[in-house]
């Protein structure tokens, strides 16, 4: 056991939240030690994995990220996540250095003021511990920290409210398919399909990353690093002096006098245990691994788990954006696939007084190149040679994927617990019971799906294929929820644990509502807010 490793701040997890906090600390002269359960890998290795992957396996974003035995993460067909309930919380994330931003799309919608006041305005869900005016400056810092491109026209921005600073880079142009979609939904339905703000370099280098050259391979990996992912920041932070221990699986958080956190224990690939100490601690392992770690760390002072004594809310309120993806066939081609995989969306449908009855919904035309999705259908036609090529081309042009993403409400019964099943190291696997709830189902039945069919008609659809049930968006939220009351929440407005003065738990787990847009930029904004509080606390100590 190594007992000699220590730092001012110990951070568990090297995803975007942990890296954002680490960089602010090291820039302020505060020593930082990071623990990463998975391996350090490099972009060329991941790109090679993708090239060598059979087409039939490329549908899963995780396929090119095989887990190490000591750091399992969900893979197609495995049972790492033990799932139960009416709906499946079948999430995708990876335990590699840099975290799951390796395969995110880069989509960076902000919340609106209304999204943060659901209970006050609509009598459902929870309010946040603070308002949009508090979060707005942190959004700006987040957009500059990870490099967000977005529109300068206020009518194209989301939300359509004054910003305290512009985006650091302009928006990327829409593909031909997105332009056509934008025109038909405006002309026939009066809906505005607006530019997505996204963590991707548009027309210029930024933070040492090159400009996007429209590979349309953002998911599962940007081959040139034009999109922000955690890997693009690791080397910079190591050069600044952040010490990162890879293949170090945190399995226990140790509490001491005054219920302050004193150490983190981790296992290496040889199953040897080590202990690291520090003055202040951050858990940023993602919305599933963080509550799992807190629950496995139960001790005599905290019999229900670390950060869980006061509220019993660790692992509860698990949320996501349940979605439905429709395949729409048209007579005229749309030709998606030029530029980023997600480049625009209809957000105005997420807002309204209807939220007292049902959830809001966000619509997007996915801009993936369609060849990988239609090839097997084309093969089923029995055509060969040139005729097959023409069939693949026809289907690639004349099929599209339009997705509805819904908001969900915090529900304590949607809960992560520890399974009696064990992983390779003998640690409990996470078990999640999940139900999207009637609020979301009503939105699908009464609002989202009917509007989707109107959109399809406007597009000139001749066939609409509707999926059964809901898929998950892999936006993990809620398991360490924020609030002002220690009896009903895990962390305070700075993402500091109510039960432990020197433990911060920022990220998606703290979010009190989901809205409909992707969660990452809000997670980074919360990380920066927590970093300010942590930095002041370290200085005071």
C-alpha positions in Angstrom: 0.0 0.0 0.0 1.3 3.4 -1.0 0.7 5.9 1.9 2.8 8.8 0.7 0.6 10.4 -2.1 -1.1 13.6 -1.1 -2.2 16.9 -2.6 -4.2 20.0 -1.7 -7.0 18.8 -3.8 -7.7 15.1 -4.8 -10.1 14.6 -7.8 -11.6 11.3 -8.6 -12.4 11.1 -12.3 -10.7 12.7 -15.4 -13.8 13.6 -17.4 -14.6 17.2 -18.4 -15.9 18.1 -14.9 -12.8 16.9 -13.1 -10.4 18.4 -15.7 -12.1 21.8 -15.6 -11.7 22.0 -11.8 -8.1 20.6 -11.9 -7.0 23.3 -14.4 -8.4 26.1 -12.3 -6.7 24.7 -9.2 -3.3 24.2 -10.8 -3.5 27.7 -12.4 -4.1 29.1 -8.9 -1.0 27.4 -7.5 -2.9 24.6 -5.7 -1.5 21.1 -6.0 -3.8 18.6 -7.7 -3.9 14.8 -7.8 -6.3 13.0 -10.1 -7.4 9.4 -10.0 -8.6 7.7 -13.2 -10.1 4.2 -13.1 -9.3 3.5 -16.8 -6.3 3.7 -19.0 -4.6 6.6 -20.8 -5.1 6.0 -24.5 -4.3 8.1 -27.6 -6.4 9.3 -30.5 -4.6 7.3 -33.2 -5.4 4.1 -31.3 -9.1 4.9 -31.0 -9.3 5.9 -34.7 -7.6 2.7 -35.7 -10.2 0.8 -33.6 -13.0 2.5 -35.5 -11.4 1.8 -38.9 -11.1 -1.9 -38.1 -14.5 -2.3 -36.6 -17.1 -4.2 -38.7 -19.9 -2.0 -40.0 -22.4 -4.0 -38.1 -20.7 -3.0 -34.8 -20.4 0.7 -35.5 -23.9 1.5 -34.2 -22.7 1.6 -30.6 -20.6 4.5 -29.5 -18.8 2.3 -27.0 -17.7 -0.4 -29.4 -14.3 1.1 -30.1 -13.6 1.6 -26.4 -13.2 -1.9 -25.0 -13.2 -1.7 -21.2 -10.3 -2.9 -19.1 -11.1 -5.7 -16.7 -10.6 -3.5 -13.6 -12.6 -0.6 -15.0 -15.8 -2.1 -16.6 -18.3 0.2 -18.3 -21.5 -0.7 -20.2 -21.0 -2.5 -23.5 -23.7 -3.9 -25.9 -25.2 -7.1 -24.5 -23.3 -7.1 -21.2 -24.7 -6.9 -17.6 -22.5 -4.3 -16.0 -25.5 -2.2 -15.3 -28.1 -4.2 -13.4 -31.4 -2.7 -14.7 -35.0 -3.0 -13.5 -38.3 -1.0 -13.7 -40.8 -0.2 -16.5 -38.1 1.6 -18.6 -34.5 0.7 -19.1 -31.8 3.1 -17.9 -29.4 1.6 -20.4 -26.7 4.2 -20.4 -23.5 4.5 -22.4 -20.3 5.9 -20.9 -16.7 5.0 -20.8 -14.1 4.7 -18.1 -11.0 6.0 -20.0 -8.8 9.0 -19.2 -10.7 11.9 -20.6 -14.1 10.3 -19.9 -17.2 10.1 -22.1 -16.6 13.3 -24.0 -14.5 11.0 -26.2 -17.7 10.1 -28.0 -20.1 13.0 -27.2 -21.5 15.1 -30.1 -20.4 18.4 -28.6 -23.9 19.7 -28.3 -24.1 22.6 -25.8 -27.6 23.9 -25.2 -28.0 26.1 -22.2 -30.9 25.8 -19.7 -33.5 28.6 -19.7 -34.7 30.5 -16.6 -37.9 28.6 -16.7 -36.1 25.2 -16.8 -34.6 26.1 -13.4 -38.0 27.0 -11.8 -40.2 24.0 -12.7 -41.9 23.8 -9.3 -42.5 27.5 -8.8 -43.9 28.1 -12.4 -45.6 24.8 -13.1 -46.0 23.0 -9.8 -43.9 20.0 -10.9 -40.4 18.8 -10.2 -37.9 20.8 -8.3 -36.5 24.3 -8.4 -32.8 24.9 -8.5 -31.0 26.4 -5.6 -30.3 29.6 -7.6 -31.6 31.2 -10.7 -30.4 31.6 -14.3 -28.8 34.9 -13.6 -26.3 33.2 -11.3 -25.5 30.5 -13.8 -25.2 32.7 -16.9 -21.6 34.0 -16.2 -20.5 30.5 -15.6 -22.0 29.4 -19.0 -19.8 32.1 -20.6 -16.7 30.8 -18.8 -17.6 27.3 -19.8 -18.0 28.2 -23.4 -14.6 29.8 -23.5 -12.9 27.1 -21.4 -13.8 24.2 -23.7 -14.2 26.2 -26.9 -17.9 26.6 -28.0 -18.9 27.9 -31.4 -22.3 29.4 -31.7 -24.4 32.0 -33.6 -24.1 35.8 -33.1 -27.7 36.4 -34.2 -29.8 36.6 -31.0 -32.7 35.0 -32.8 -30.5 31.9 -33.5 -29.3 31.6 -29.9 -30.8 29.5 -27.1 -32.2 30.8 -24.9 -33.1 34.1 -26.7 -31.9 36.2 -23.8 -29.0 38.8 -23.5 -25.6 37.1 -23.0 -22.8 38.6 -21.0 -20.3 37.8 -23.7 -20.4 36.3 -27.3 -19.4 32.8 -28.2 -15.6 32.5 -28.8 -16.2 31.2 -32.3 -19.0 31.6 -34.9 -21.5 28.9 -35.7 -20.8 26.2 -38.3 -22.8 26.3 -41.5 -25.8 23.9 -41.9 -25.6 20.9 -44.2 -27.9 20.8 -47.3 -30.3 18.5 -45.4 -30.4 20.8 -42.4 -31.0 23.8 -44.6 -33.9 22.1 -46.3 -35.3 20.9 -43.0 -35.1 24.5 -41.6 -37.0 25.9 -44.5 -39.9 23.4 -44.6 -40.6 23.5 -40.8 -40.6 27.3 -40.8 -42.7 27.6 -44.0 -45.3 24.9 -43.1 -45.3 24.9 -39.3 -43.8 28.2 -38.2 -41.1 26.4 -36.2 -37.5 27.7 -35.9 -34.7 25.2 -36.4 -31.8 27.0 -35.0 -28.0 26.5 -34.8 -26.7 24.3 -32.0 -23.9 25.8 -30.0 -21.2 23.1 -29.9 -17.8 22.3 -28.5 -16.1 22.3 -31.9 -13.7 24.7 -33.6 -15.3 26.5 -36.4 -13.0 27.9 -39.1 -10.0 28.4 -36.7 -7.8 26.6 -34.3 -8.7 27.0 -30.6 -6.8 25.8 -27.5 -4.3 24.0 -29.7 -7.0 22.1 -31.5 -7.5 22.4 -35.3 -10.5 23.7 -37.1 -13.3 21.2 -37.8 -12.9 19.7 -41.3 -16.4 18.1 -41.4 -15.4 14.4 -41.0 -18.9 13.7 -39.7 -17.4 11.2 -37.3 -17.8 13.2 -34.0 -19.5 10.1 -32.6 -17.7 7.9 -31.7 -14.5 9.9 -32.1 -13.3 13.1 -33.7 -10.3 11.8 -35.7 -8.4 15.2 -35.6 -9.4 16.6 -32.2 -11.3 19.6 -33.5 -14.1 18.7 -31.1 -13.4 19.2 -27.4 -12.9 16.0 -25.6 -11.1 15.3 -22.3 -8.1 13.8 -24.1 -7.4 17.2 -25.7 -6.8 18.6 -22.2 -4.9 15.8 -20.4 -1.4 16.6 -21.8 -1.9 20.3 -21.1 -2.8 19.7 -17.5 0.1 17.2 -17.0 2.5 19.8 -18.3 1.1 22.4 -15.9 1.8 20.0 -13.0 -1.3 18.0 -12.4 -0.4 14.5 -11.3 -2.7 11.9 -12.7 -2.8 8.2 -11.6 -4.2 6.0 -14.4 -5.7 2.6 -13.9 -6.5 3.6 -10.3 -10.0 2.4 -9.3 -11.3 4.4 -6.3 -13.4 2.2 -4.1 -13.6 3.9 -0.8 -13.8 7.4 0.5 -12.5 7.7 4.1 -14.1 10.1 6.6 -12.5 11.4 9.8 -12.9 13.8 12.7 -15.7 16.3 12.1 -16.9 14.0 9.3 -14.3 15.6 7.0 -13.0 13.5 4.2 -9.4 12.4 4.8 -8.5 10.0 2.1 -9.5 8.0 -1.0 -8.5 4.3 -1.4 -8.0 2.8 -4.8 -7.1 -0.6 -6.4 -4.6 -1.0 -9.1 -4.8 -3.7 -11.9 -2.9 -6.1 -9.6 -5.7 -5.7 -7.1 -3.4 -4.0 -4.7 -4.9 -1.3 -2.5 -3.4 2.2 -2.1 -4.4 5.3 -0.1 -4.1 8.9 -1.1 -4.7 11.9 1.3 -5.5 15.5 0.7 -7.1 18.6 2.2 -10.1 18.8 -0.1 -11.8 16.2 -2.4 -13.8 16.2 -5.6 -15.7 13.2 -6.9 -16.4 13.6 -10.6 -16.6 10.0 -11.9 -19.9 10.6 -13.8 -23.6 10.3 -12.7 -23.4 6.5 -12.1 -19.9 5.9 -10.8 -20.0 8.8 -8.4 -23.1 7.6 -6.4 -21.8 4.1 -6.6 -18.5 5.2 -5.0 -20.4 7.2 -2.3 -22.6 4.2 -1.4 -19.7 1.7 -1.3 -17.9 4.0 1.1 -20.4 3.6 4.0 -18.7 3.6 7.4 -19.6 3.9 11.1 -20.1 7.7 10.8 -22.0 7.4 7.6 -23.9 4.1 7.6 -26.0 5.0 4.5 -22.9 6.1 2.5 -20.7 9.1 2.2 -22.8 12.4 1.7 -25.9 10.4 2.4 -26.5 10.7 6.1 -28.8 13.7 6.1 -30.9 13.0 3.1 -30.8 9.4 1.9 -30.8 11.0 -1.6 -27.5 9.6 -3.0 -28.4 7.5 -6.0 -32.0 8.7 -6.1 -33.6 11.0 -8.7 -31.7 9.4 -11.6 -32.7 11.3 -14.8 -31.9 11.4 -18.5 -33.5 12.7 -21.7 -35.7 9.8 -22.9 -35.9 10.0 -26.7 -37.6 8.5 -29.7 -35.8 8.4 -33.0 -38.0 8.2 -36.1 -36.7 7.0 -39.5 -38.5 9.1 -42.2 -38.4 8.2 -45.8 -39.0 11.0 -48.4 -39.3 11.1 -52.2 -36.8 14.0 -52.5 -33.3 13.6 -50.9 -32.2 15.5 -47.9 -28.5 14.5 -47.9 -27.5 14.7 -44.3 -23.9 14.0 -43.4 -21.9 17.2 -44.2 -20.5 18.7 -41.1 -21.0 17.8 -37.4 -23.5 15.0 -36.6 -25.7 17.4 -34.6 -25.8 21.0 -35.9 -29.3 22.4 -35.3 -32.5 21.8 -33.4 -36.0 23.0 -32.6 -35.9 24.2 -28.9 -38.9 26.5 -28.7 -41.1 23.3 -28.3 -39.5 22.7 -24.9 -41.1 25.7 -23.3 -44.7 26.6 -22.4 -47.4 26.5 -19.8 -48.2 22.9 -20.9 -45.3 21.9 -18.6 -47.8 21.8 -15.7 -49.3 18.8 -17.5 -46.5 17.2 -19.6 -42.9 17.5 -20.4 -41.4 19.8 -23.1 -39.8 18.3 -26.2 -36.8 19.1 -28.4 -36.7 18.0 -32.0 -33.5 17.6 -34.1 -32.7 16.3 -37.5 -29.6 14.1 -36.9 -26.9 15.0 -39.4 -25.2 11.7 -39.5 -24.2 10.4 -42.9 -26.8 7.7 -43.6 -24.6 5.1 -45.4 -23.8 3.1 -42.2 -27.5 2.9 -41.3 -29.0 2.0 -44.7 -26.4 -0.4 -46.1 -27.9 -3.6 -44.6 -31.4 -2.6 -45.7 -30.1 -2.1 -49.2 -28.4 -5.5 -49.1 -31.8 -7.1 -48.3 -33.1 -5.9 -51.6 -31.0 -8.6 -53.3 -29.4 -6.1 -55.7 -25.7 -6.3 -56.6 -23.0 -4.3 -58.3 -24.1 -0.9 -59.7 -27.7 -1.5 -58.8 -26.7 -2.0 -55.2 -24.6 1.1 -55.2 -27.5 3.1 -56.5 -29.9 1.6 -53.9 -27.5 2.6 -51.1 -27.2 6.1 -52.5 -31.0 6.4 -52.8 -31.6 5.3 -49.2 -28.7 7.5 -47.9 -30.3 10.5 -49.5 -34.0 9.8 -49.0 -34.0 8.6 -45.4 -33.5 10.8 -42.4 -33.5 10.4 -38.6 -35.5 12.9 -36.6 -35.3 12.6 -32.8 -37.6 13.8 -30.0 -35.8 14.3 -26.7 -38.0 14.8 -23.6 -37.4 16.2 -20.2 -37.9 14.1 -17.1 -38.7 15.0 -13.5 -36.7 14.2 -10.4 -38.3 11.1 -8.8 -36.7 9.5 -5.7 -37.9 6.1 -6.7 -35.7 6.2 -9.8 -32.8 4.9 -7.8 -29.2 3.6 -8.1 -28.3 1.0 -5.5 -25.5 -1.5 -5.1 -26.1 -4.9 -6.8 -25.1 -8.1 -5.1 -23.3 -8.9 -8.4 -19.6 -8.1 -8.4 -17.2 -6.9 -11.0 -13.6 -8.2 -11.7 -12.2 -6.4 -8.7 -15.0 -7.7 -6.4 -16.7 -4.3 -6.3 -20.5 -4.1 -6.4 -22.0 -3.4 -9.8 -24.5 -0.5 -10.0 -28.2 -1.4 -10.1 -30.7 1.2 -11.4 -34.5 1.0 -11.2 -36.1 3.5 -13.7 -39.5 4.7 -14.9 -39.6 7.7 -17.3 -42.9 8.6 -15.6 -46.4 9.7 -16.7 -45.2 13.4 -17.2 -42.9 12.3 -20.0 -45.3 9.6 -21.4 -48.1 12.2 -21.7 -45.7 14.5 -23.6 -44.9 11.7 -26.1 -48.6 10.7 -26.5 -50.3 14.1 -26.6 -47.6 16.4 -27.9 -44.2 15.1 -29.1 -45.3 12.3 -31.4 -48.3 14.1 -33.0 -46.0 17.1 -33.7 -43.3 14.7 -35.1 -45.9 13.4 -37.6 -46.7 17.0 -38.7 -43.0 17.6 -39.2 -42.7 14.4 -41.2 -45.6 15.5 -43.4 -43.9 18.9 -43.9 -40.8 17.1 -45.0 -42.7 15.1 -47.7 -42.6 11.8 -45.9 -43.9 8.7 -47.6 -43.0 6.4 -44.7 -42.5 7.1 -40.9 -41.0 4.4 -38.7 -41.8 4.9 -35.1 -39.7 3.2 -32.4 -41.2 1.3 -29.5 -40.7 2.7 -26.1 -38.0 5.2 -25.2 -34.2 5.1 -25.8 -31.8 6.8 -23.5 -29.8 9.9 -24.5 -26.8 9.0 -22.2 -27.2 12.3 -20.3 -26.9 11.0 -16.7 -28.3 13.4 -14.2 -29.7 13.6 -10.7 -28.0 11.0 -8.5 -26.4 13.6 -6.2 -29.1 16.2 -6.5 -28.6 19.9 -5.5 -30.7 21.9 -3.1 -30.7 24.3 -0.1 -32.3 21.8 2.3 -29.9 19.1 3.6 -32.8 16.8 4.3 -33.9 16.6 0.7 -30.6 17.1 -1.3 -27.0 15.9 -1.4 -25.1 19.0 -2.3 -25.6 22.8 -1.8 -25.6 25.5 -4.4 -21.8 25.2 -4.9 -22.0 21.4 -5.2 -20.5 21.0 -1.8 -21.8 17.9 0.1 -24.1 19.0 2.9 -22.5 16.3 5.2 -18.8 17.0 4.4 -17.4 20.5 4.4 -14.4 19.5 2.2 -16.1 17.2 -0.4 -17.4 18.6 -3.7 -19.6 16.6 -6.0 -20.2 18.7 -9.2 -21.6 17.6 -12.5 -24.8 16.2 -13.9 -25.6 14.4 -10.7 -26.3 17.8 -9.1 -28.8 19.0 -11.7 -32.3 19.5 -10.2 -34.0 19.4 -13.5 -33.1 18.2 -17.0 -34.9 20.5 -19.5 -34.6 18.9 -23.0 -31.1 19.9 -24.2 -27.9 18.1 -23.6 -26.4 18.5 -20.1 -22.6 18.8 -20.6 -22.3 22.6 -20.8 -24.4 22.9 -17.6 -22.2 20.4 -16.0 -19.1 22.4 -16.9 -20.7 25.6 -15.6 -21.5 23.9 -12.3 -17.9 22.7 -12.2 -16.6 26.2 -12.5 -19.0 27.5 -9.8 -17.8 24.7 -7.6 -14.2 25.5 -8.5 -14.6 29.1 -7.3 -15.9 27.9 -4.0 -13.3 25.2 -3.6 -10.4 27.6 -4.5 -11.7 30.1 -1.9 -12.0 27.3 0.7 -8.4 26.1 0.0 -7.1 29.6 0.4 -8.9 30.1 3.7 -7.6 26.8 5.0 
